[in-house]
């Protein structure tokens, strides 16, 4: 999964607006996993509102973030998804 992003390994800022794409839980599981390899990333802005993401997808989105040791800014918009209390623990 990392191969398509290999030319981006040295970026420090990433801003993705993927709202209204019906990503769902499965899409969320694949979306951020390659980002764990972007060691220089210091700013990450993700607009994922209206994507039918549930608890499983929310957990998958957040899992790779602990690998981003240089991350000083995170702006994550998950409004209007299907995330319940379990997805935000």
Protein Blocks (a to p, Z undefined) as FASTA:
>chain_A
ZZmmmmmmmpcbdcddfehklnojmlmmmmmmmmmmmmmlmbdcddfehklpafklmmmm
mmmmmmmmmlmbdcddfehiabdfklmZZ
